[in-house]
């Protein structure tokens, strides 16, 4: 995937999201799609399903929904900063501080 959603532009996204994974296309409702999702979901709780949409998991429905909301905002922020040419991710030190507090 050429462009990625930058989850390190905001503290909220950094605290709540894992790195989203891109899942290759498979026809909806097929065993192949189920197998792909099963393989990828072990590596991340946020999947970008090619030509389908986003799949998230959480300890409950609200947590999974929150991840989609934060991911949508992170995607929007990624587009804005890329377009404006003012990309500045959180520093490694700030990311460690957030991880220490929330993970």
Protein Blocks (a to p, Z undefined) as FASTA:
>chain_A
ZZdcdfklbfklmmmpccddddddddehiaklmmmmmmmmmmpccdcdehibccdddfbf
klmmmmmmmmmmmmmmmmmmmmnopaccddfklmmmmmmmmZZ
